[in-house]
Amino acid sequence: MDASRIASPVTGAAGRFLTGVGLLLRGLGLYVRSPGLMLLGIVPALISGVLFVAAFATLVYFVDDIAALVTPFADDWSTTARNLARVVAGLAFLGLGGLLAVVSFTAVTLVIGDPFYEKISERVEERYGGTPNAVEVPFWSSLRRSLADSVRLVALAALIGIPLFVAGFIPVVGQTVVPVIGAAVGGWFLALELVGAPFYRRGMRLPQRRAILKADRPMALGFGVAVFVCFLIPLGAVLVMPAAVAGAALLARRSLGQSIEGPLSASPVDGS
């Protein structure tokens, strides 16, 4: 399949980026209109959320000690210079931890809540005409593939996060430019992770969905960055996760050139 023919941008990059943001908003709209099924998605997100908040809180608690451990060269500096070096190191660690936490939170939550999120994604697609050429994917096979792809994505995020972590030590740039790049990187990996279910239903694995999303990268980034920012808000990941799954189904259909427009009288996602 030639990805370049699937989702050619029809407006500028900024317009496509906003289109991606709009897909998350539409997912939120489906969440509000159909709470019965969507609320089920909060359960696995809540479980993951508790685990990751505890892990990040532990990092915050020990970040001063970690910063001092990685900056032994500053021990003989003046108090002001030493403190500045360790504040920069601490912020760099928190930035890397935040990036990895957001991406891995999504991966873990999708694995824990696979049956719930698969059902949400299916219902969204049914609303707009169903899944063309769907393939039957056994639960355990789907879970193994999802887990393998999630591990690959988290590993890639960590690999890219290390240079960003190092760049975080650069004064000013490390606290301004690097977080923006981190949001873009995190957003891209979130988009790839979240569209997994609709692509699996079409028999497509990670390399294919990566190629297809690249065909309209600004739209995928708009969706992913919007999710990333929401996940940074306290409890945002728990509350937004089901809506992000719904929005990802729309992103997959849009990227594949399939309709995401339906009659206003269409039934709610939960069938109520």
C-alpha positions in Angstrom: 0.0 0.0 0.0 1.4 3.4 -1.0 1.0 5.5 2.1 1.7 8.7 0.2 -1.6 8.2 -1.7 -3.7 7.5 1.4 -3.8 10.8 3.3 -2.4 13.7 1.2 -2.6 17.0 3.1 -5.2 19.3 1.6 -4.3 22.4 3.7 -1.1 23.8 5.2 0.7 22.0 8.0 -0.8 24.3 10.6 -4.3 23.4 9.3 -3.6 19.7 9.4 -2.2 20.0 12.9 -5.4 21.6 14.1 -7.4 18.9 12.3 -5.6 16.4 14.4 -6.4 18.4 17.6 -10.0 18.4 16.4 -10.1 14.6 16.3 -9.3 14.5 20.0 -12.1 17.0 20.6 -14.5 14.9 18.6 -13.4 11.9 20.7 -14.2 13.9 23.8 -17.6 14.7 22.3 -18.3 11.0 21.8 -17.3 10.5 25.4 -19.8 13.1 26.7 -22.6 11.7 24.5 -22.0 8.1 25.3 -20.7 7.8 28.9 -22.0 4.2 29.4 -19.3 2.5 27.5 -16.6 5.1 27.8 -16.7 5.0 31.6 -15.5 1.4 31.4 -12.2 2.8 29.9 -11.5 4.8 33.1 -11.0 1.7 35.2 -7.7 0.5 33.5 -6.6 4.1 33.2 -7.2 4.7 36.9 -5.2 1.6 37.8 -2.3 2.7 35.6 -2.6 6.2 36.8 -2.1 5.3 40.5 1.0 3.3 39.6 2.5 6.0 37.5 1.7 8.9 39.9 3.4 6.9 42.6 6.4 6.3 40.4 6.7 9.9 39.3 6.2 11.2 42.9 9.1 8.9 43.9 11.3 10.5 41.2 10.3 14.0 42.4 11.1 13.1 46.0 14.6 11.8 45.1 15.4 14.2 42.2 17.7 16.4 44.4 19.8 13.4 45.4 19.9 12.1 41.8 20.9 15.5 40.5 23.7 15.7 43.0 24.8 12.2 42.1 25.2 13.0 38.4 26.9 16.4 38.9 29.9 15.6 41.1 32.0 18.0 39.0 30.0 20.8 40.6 31.0 19.9 44.2 33.8 22.5 44.3 31.9 25.3 42.6 30.4 28.3 44.4 27.1 27.6 46.1 25.1 29.6 43.5 26.8 27.8 40.5 26.4 24.4 42.1 22.8 24.9 42.9 22.1 26.1 39.4 23.8 23.1 37.9 21.7 20.7 40.1 18.5 22.5 39.4 19.1 22.2 35.6 20.0 18.5 36.1 16.9 17.9 38.2 14.7 19.5 35.6 16.3 17.4 32.9 15.6 14.2 34.9 12.0 15.3 35.4 11.5 16.1 31.8 12.9 12.7 30.7 10.8 11.0 33.4 7.7 12.8 32.2 8.2 11.9 28.6 8.7 8.2 29.4 5.9 8.2 31.9 3.3 9.6 29.4 4.3 7.2 26.6 4.6 4.1 28.9 1.4 5.0 30.7 -0.5 4.7 27.4 1.2 1.4 26.5 0.5 -0.1 29.9 -3.0 1.2 30.1 -3.8 -0.2 26.6 -2.5 -3.6 27.6 -4.5 -3.6 30.9 -7.7 -2.3 29.3 -7.4 -4.1 25.9 -10.9 -5.5 25.9 -12.5 -2.2 27.0 -10.6 0.0 24.6 -11.1 -2.5 21.7 -14.8 -2.3 22.3 -14.8 1.5 22.4 -12.7 1.7 19.2 -15.1 -0.8 17.4 -18.2 1.1 18.4 -16.7 4.3 17.1 -16.0 2.7 13.8 -19.4 1.1 13.6 -20.9 4.6 14.0 -19.2 5.6 10.7 -19.7 2.6 8.6 -17.7 -0.2 10.3 -14.2 -1.6 9.5 -13.6 -2.4 5.8 -11.8 -5.7 5.2 -11.7 -6.5 8.9 -9.7 -9.5 10.0 -10.4 -11.7 13.0 -7.7 -11.3 15.6 -7.8 -13.7 18.6 -7.6 -12.0 22.0 -4.3 -13.5 23.1 -2.7 -13.0 19.7 -3.8 -9.3 19.8 -2.5 -8.9 23.3 0.9 -10.4 22.4 1.2 -8.1 19.4 0.1 -5.1 21.3 2.6 -5.8 24.1 5.5 -6.3 21.6 4.7 -3.1 19.7 4.3 -1.2 23.0 7.7 -2.3 24.2 9.3 -1.3 20.9 7.6 2.2 21.1 8.7 2.8 24.7 12.2 1.7 23.8 12.3 4.1 20.9 11.0 6.9 23.1 13.7 6.2 25.7 16.3 6.2 22.9 15.2 9.5 21.7 14.6 10.8 25.2 18.3 10.3 26.2 19.6 13.1 23.8 16.8 15.3 25.0 17.8 14.6 28.5 21.4 15.6 27.7 20.1 18.8 25.9 18.1 19.6 29.0 21.4 20.6 30.7 21.8 23.5 28.3 20.7 26.7 30.1 17.6 28.4 28.6 17.4 26.0 25.6 17.0 23.1 27.9 14.0 24.7 29.6 12.3 26.1 26.5 13.1 24.4 23.2 13.7 20.9 24.6 10.2 20.6 26.3 8.6 21.6 23.0 10.6 18.9 21.1 9.7 16.5 23.9 6.0 17.2 23.5 6.3 16.6 19.7 8.2 13.3 20.2 5.8 12.2 22.9 2.8 13.1 20.8 4.1 11.2 17.8 4.6 8.0 19.9 1.2 8.4 21.5 -0.5 8.7 18.1 1.3 5.5 17.0 0.3 3.7 20.2 -3.3 4.8 20.3 -4.2 3.8 16.7 -3.0 0.3 17.3 -6.4 -1.3 17.7 -8.1 0.0 14.5 -5.0 -0.9 12.5 -4.9 -4.4 14.0 -8.5 -4.9 12.9 -7.3 -4.3 9.4 -4.4 -6.7 9.7 -1.8 -3.9 9.9 1.2 -3.9 12.2 3.4 -1.1 13.6 5.5 -0.5 10.4 2.4 -0.1 8.3 0.7 2.3 10.7 3.9 4.3 11.1 4.1 4.7 7.3 0.5 5.7 7.0 0.6 8.3 9.7 3.8 9.7 8.2 1.8 10.5 5.1 0.0 13.2 7.1 2.4 13.7 10.0 1.0 17.2 11.0 -2.4 15.7 11.6 -1.0 12.8 13.6 1.1 15.2 15.6 -1.8 17.5 16.2 -3.8 14.6 17.7 -0.8 13.2 19.6 0.5 16.5 21.1 -3.1 17.4 22.2 -3.3 14.0 24.0 0.2 14.5 25.4 -0.7 17.9 26.9 -3.9 16.5 28.4 -2.0 13.7 30.0 0.3 16.2 31.7 -2.6 17.7 33.6 -3.3 16.0 37.0 -5.8 13.2 36.4 -5.9 14.2 32.8 -4.6 10.8 31.6 -7.2 8.9 33.5 -10.1 11.1 32.3 -9.0 11.6 28.7 -7.8 8.1 27.9 -11.2 6.7 26.7 -11.7 9.8 24.6 -8.2 9.5 23.2 -9.0 5.9 22.1 -12.2 7.1 20.4 -10.3 10.0 18.7 -7.6 7.5 17.6 -10.2 5.5 15.8 -11.2 8.6 13.9 -7.5 9.4 13.2 -7.0 5.9 11.8 -10.1 6.2 9.5 -9.0 9.7 8.4 -5.5 8.6 7.7 -6.8 5.6 5.6 -9.1 7.9 3.6 -12.3 6.5 5.2 -15.3 8.5 6.2 -15.6 10.0 9.7 -18.8 11.9 8.8 -22.2 10.4 9.9 -25.8 11.5 10.2 -26.6 13.7 13.2 -29.1 11.2 14.3 -26.5 8.4 14.5 -26.9 6.3 17.7 -24.6 7.0 20.6 -21.3 5.0 20.8 -22.5 2.9 23.7 -25.7 1.9 21.9 -27.9 3.6 24.5 
